[in-house]
Amino acid sequence: MPANKKQKTKVATQQYIDIAEIHDNTVILKDNTLVAVLLVSSINFALKSEEEQNAIIQGYISFINSLGFTIQIVIQSRRLNIDNYLEQLKIKEREQTNELLKIQIKEYGDYVGELVKLGDIMSKRFYVVIPYNPQEGTKQQGLFGRMFNSFKVVKLVSIKKEKFAKYRAELERRLNAVQSGLSSMTVNSQQLDTQSLIELYYNSYNPEVAERQKMEEVGKLRVE
């Protein structure tokens, strides 16, 4: 009985996750929507002059108006994790032959670690999500049509290899348009690759677990 209950809970949880696959730097949702994600740099707007601020605002307006498709802007806040940096300091401390420098490195590491812990410093990352659904522009389906398509999901995902290149080319066109628009506002962007996408969703769906257990590289994962 408990085992069945656990199985039911697992299936119910999976129903809330829209992702079918992630590969070729692309997220494929269960309705066959392809998604690309850009990691975007930030701008310290307050430090800009009034002329620069107006130029940024006008650039943003022009960018949004130039799009013929929807995008999503996501801001993700996470507690700053500097464990790797502190570990590097410990290595430098052990390698240091000068006793005075060794003490200073240790005190600096302790200070930074305590500062982040007490200050509860948060890091922010900015993403632009760009979708492409092959069925865009088709007539709105009724309830029966949507239900029918929900049963075709597995079949559509299984045959998508024949059309994936075509859909991916359209997504790439949108991706280039968004990057060009962001660049005009002096905002740098970088597309997330497959590994980065998996880590992003892993950390988003499992924030507490991700703090304790880092995800391995895709090539090292074993899927049963």
Secondary structure, DSSP 8 states (H G I E B T S, - for coil): -HHHHHHHHHHHHHTT--EEEEETTEEEETTS-EEEEEEE----GGGS-HHHHHHHHHHHHHHHHH-SS--EEEEEEEE---HHHHHHHHHHHHH---HHHHHHHHHHHHHHHHHHHHHT-EEEEEEEEEEE-TTTTS----HHHHHHHHHSHHHHHHHGGGTHHHHHHHHHHHHHHHHHHHHHTT--EEE--HHHHHHHHHHHH-HHHHHHS----GGG----
